[in-house]
Amino acid sequence: MSAGTAAGWDHEVDFLVVGSGAGGMTAALTAADSGLSTVVVEKGAMYGGSTGISGGGIWIPNNPTLRARGHDDSRASVRRYLDLLTEGRVPAARLDAFVDHGPEAMRLLGASRWMRFFWVKGYADYHPELEGGRPLGRSVEAVPFDTRKLGEDEKYQRPNSLKGPLGLWVTGKDYHDLAMVKRTWRGRWASVVAAWRVSSNLVRRRHMATGGRALVARMRMALKDAGIPVWLNTAMTQLVTDDDGRVTGIVAEREGGAVRIGARHGVLLATGGFDHNQQLRERYLPEGGRENHSAGAQENVGDGILAGLGLGAAVDFMDDAWWMPSVRHPSGATIPLVSERCIPPSLIVSSSGRRFTNESAPYTNFVHDQLAGKHVPAWFVMDAKARARYPFAQVLPGMPFPKAFYETGLAHRADTLDELAGSIGVPAEELTATVRRFNGFARAGKDTDFHRGDSAYDRYYGDPTLKNPNLDEIDRAPFHAVRIEVGDLGTKGGLVCDEHGRVLRADGSGIEGLYATGNTSAAVMANEYAGPGATIGPSLVFGYIAARDAAARRATGDGDLSDLAGRGPR
């Protein structure tokens, strides 16, 4: 019997990870690489957290995949970009840690035979016009993966958010091309590739995953190779501390009873944000953003944040989120709008019938402007060309909106702009004047009001056949309007941490033995968003940093996994 078990632990490891998203899995792999025994405990019945239902982008400058393609940033340019974005709200030491340790974290992942990535070339940083920003982007994604290789663990994965009919699978880059299927030869070729994939999958019976699901599947395979257990349906209910206030383990609910899990050298909280905790949303988020239209994992109710607060931890950025303009589908699902806001013959207006920002701007910035002006809900206005040429909210180009869209008031259709304005309750003269002014910008190819299409980010999902990829005249009936809600990909606020990922109290002192990463921690991006994958990237990096710090602080003697054998995901 181990000393921990004698002291009252049911199980004991060196480093305990709570949460199975990219940050948690990376931390576990790093711990094992550092000689620490570890286990990942997951509240849900499936592993992967919000990472598993995300696009799966990873924003980590100078990572090995980028360097292999000749994309080599100077450290100064990366730091300058982050300084401009975060505006002094994030300690320099944390930004330094992210920049300096990010490539190391990716090298450690790349040492696994399963971890393979590709550069999404052209998917720009979200503010490429800033000093240090990159129009070609710094985002990488996991190479698509056949999840049959997971064996028994395949059934514990979340559904593929980018999976199409008959087994069609698309990466983020594929979607960029497919969205232009009615407009470009590259889009048409992408449709041929898609058709080939459908037939190939039917013959080969593959179960292909892309994006966040591919990333999580590959990480799960790496965990299996490393012998790291993942306990599903294991909900942390309490952090355990010793007489000195040091975190020494957790109490969790597992298999119908309480289980005490000791952690000799640290507990990492990677449990996500408070996306689906309505009480916390009401308490912290601004008016207009409190209604829950979150696309984060349903298990994200702030468990780790609340546990840290219970020990006196400080929090920051609790009034912000990774905002996303969204459509609330009649089924109740939240559909994020990313590429849709770049559709050229379209604009978004408030209840006044006027535009209020650059529709094609990065989604968090768009919603910041929406919330600041109290433009909730807003209306996405487009013409018949837009519906014929481009996909919208999972409705293919040329296809009518489902009947339920109209029955629930989500979508409206009219033969004139005046009629459309009456249907959605905005002043007809204002909407008509707004469209008239917008059409003038479209003819000139320049939006002098909000500079739509000036940024390389705006243009990425635009129509390259036009003078300005984001501008075209709204002039062909019937006209359509769709109600836009304030959604999010998760909350930004969380536990304040230092450059080692250690959780801090309000006075700046550390809570010994407690680490946090991902949306459980206060965002290292502050109120901004550096580029595609700037949620997953920092989560992964600070999971790596936390495990390395725990290893550096460990006492003599190694734990083992003998008491965890056979306790796989159930």
CORUR-V888180 format. One record per residue. N is the residue number from 1. NEAR is the number of other C-alpha atoms within 12 Angstrom. Layout:
BEGIN
<<N	NEAR> <N	NEAR>>
END
This chain:
BEGIN
<<1	14> <2	21> <3	17> <4	23> <5	20> <6	13> <7	17> <8	20> <9	26> <10	26> <11	37> <12	39> <13	44> <14	41> <15	54> <16	56> <17	57> <18	57> <19	52> <20	57> <21	56> <22	55> <23	52> <24	55> <25	56> <26	56> <27	54> <28	56> <29	50> <30	45> <31	44> <32	39> <33	28> <34	27> <35	28> <36	40> <37	41> <38	50> <39	52> <40	52> <41	50> <42	42> <43	40> <44	34> <45	28> <46	36> <47	46> <48	52> <49	48> <50	48> <51	53> <52	41> <53	36> <54	41> <55	42> <56	45> <57	45> <58	45> <59	42> <60	48> <61	46> <62	36> <63	38> <64	31> <65	32> <66	29> <67	21> <68	13> <69	19> <70	15> <71	25> <72	22> <73	27> <74	18> <75	24> <76	20> <77	21> <78	33> <79	32> <80	25> <81	33> <82	41> <83	30> <84	27> <85	32> <86	24> <87	19> <88	21> <89	23> <90	29> <91	23> <92	22> <93	21> <94	35> <95	39> <96	27> <97	32> <98	44> <99	37> <100	29> <101	32> <102	36> <103	33> <104	28> <105	44> <106	45> <107	28> <108	33> <109	41> <110	25> <111	20> <112	25> <113	18> <114	30> <115	34> <116	30> <117	36> <118	30> <119	36> <120	37> <121	27> <122	28> <123	41> <124	34> <125	44> <126	40> <127	34> <128	35> <129	22> <130	24> <131	19> <132	28> <133	34> <134	34> <135	29> <136	31> <137	38> <138	43> <139	42> <140	46> <141	43> <142	41> <143	33> <144	36> <145	34> <146	29> <147	32> <148	22> <149	22> <150	27> <151	16> <152	16> <153	30> <154	29> <155	20> <156	31> <157	38> <158	33> <159	31> <160	37> <161	33> <162	30> <163	31> <164	24> <165	17> <166	20> <167	27> <168	33> <169	39> <170	36> <171	39> <172	40> <173	36> <174	32> <175	37> <176	33> <177	34> <178	34> <179	42> <180	37> <181	28> <182	27> <183	28> <184	22> <185	17> <186	23> <187	26> <188	21> <189	20> <190	28> <191	27> <192	19> <193	22> <194	28> <195	22> <196	19> <197	27> <198	25> <199	19> <200	19> <201	22> <202	17> <203	13> <204	15> <205	17> <206	22> <207	34> <208	38> <209	43> <210	44> <211	45> <212	44> <213	46> <214	49> <215	53> <216	53> <217	50> <218	45> <219	50> <220	46> <221	34> <222	33> <223	37> <224	29> <225	20> <226	31> <227	28> <228	43> <229	39> <230	44> <231	38> <232	32> <233	29> <234	38> <235	36> <236	41> <237	28> <238	30> <239	39> <240	33> <241	28> <242	19> <243	9> <244	11> <245	21> <246	25> <247	35> <248	36> <249	43> <250	43> <251	32> <252	31> <253	23> <254	27> <255	17> <256	10> <257	15> <258	19> <259	28> <260	33> <261	45> <262	40> <263	46> <264	41> <265	39> <266	49> <267	56> <268	62> <269	56> <270	56> <271	56> <272	52> <273	52> <274	48> <275	46> <276	29> <277	30> <278	22> <279	16> <280	29> <281	33> <282	20> <283	17> <284	27> <285	32> <286	27> <287	23> <288	32> <289	40> <290	31> <291	27> <292	36> <293	37> <294	40> <295	40> <296	42> <297	39> <298	31> <299	35> <300	40> <301	33> <302	41> <303	37> <304	46> <305	48> <306	31> <307	36> <308	42> <309	27> <310	21> <311	29> <312	23> <313	35> <314	32> <315	36> <316	33> <317	31> <318	34> <319	32> <320	43> <321	48> <322	49> <323	43> <324	42> <325	49> <326	42> <327	39> <328	33> <329	30> <330	21> <331	13> <332	17> <333	20> <334	29> <335	32> <336	34> <337	39> <338	38> <339	39> <340	49> <341	47> <342	43> <343	48> <344	48> <345	42> <346	44> <347	47> <348	46> <349	40> <350	36> <351	29> <352	27> <353	33> <354	32> <355	35> <356	33> <357	31> <358	36> <359	48> <360	42> <361	44> <362	42> <363	39> <364	42> <365	31> <366	40> <367	41> <368	36> <369	28> <370	37> <371	32> <372	18> <373	23> <374	22> <375	31> <376	31> <377	34> <378	39> <379	42> <380	45> <381	50> <382	47> <383	35> <384	31> <385	28> <386	44> <387	36> <388	29> <389	31> <390	40> <391	34> <392	36> <393	36> <394	29> <395	22> <396	24> <397	25> <398	17> <399	19> <400	25> <401	28> <402	21> <403	16> <404	17> <405	25> <406	22> <407	14> <408	17> <409	25> <410	32> <411	33> <412	35> <413	34> <414	24> <415	21> <416	27> <417	36> <418	26> <419	24> <420	33> <421	36> <422	23> <423	27> <424	35> <425	26> <426	27> <427	23> <428	23> <429	20> <430	24> <431	36> <432	29> <433	22> <434	31> <435	36> <436	22> <437	25> <438	39> <439	29> <440	22> <441	29> <442	31> <443	23> <444	17> <445	23> <446	25> <447	31> <448	19> <449	20> <450	25> <451	25> <452	39> <453	37> <454	29> <455	34> <456	34> <457	39> <458	41> <459	39> <460	42> <461	40> <462	43> <463	36> <464	29> <465	21> <466	23> <467	22> <468	32> <469	35> <470	46> <471	45> <472	40> <473	34> <474	38> <475	28> <476	23> <477	24> <478	25> <479	35> <480	43> <481	44> <482	42> <483	38> <484	41> <485	38> <486	46> <487	42> <488	45> <489	44> <490	49> <491	52> <492	44> <493	39> <494	47> <495	51> <496	45> <497	47> <498	38> <499	35> <500	36> <501	48> <502	40> <503	45> <504	32> <505	25> <506	20> <507	13> <508	17> <509	18> <510	29> <511	37> <512	36> <513	43> <514	52> <515	57> <516	57> <517	56> <518	57> <519	58> <520	53> <521	53> <522	48> <523	48> <524	50> <525	44> <526	38> <527	33> <528	37> <529	40> <530	50> <531	42> <532	45> <533	42> <534	43> <535	49> <536	52> <537	44> <538	52> <539	50> <540	50> <541	50> <542	56> <543	56> <544	49> <545	46> <546	50> <547	48> <548	37> <549	32> <550	39> <551	34> <552	20> <553	21> <554	25> <555	15> <556	13> <557	17> <558	23> <559	32> <560	27> <561	26> <562	19> <563	23> <564	25> <565	16> <566	14> <567	23> <568	26> <569	33> <570	23>>
END
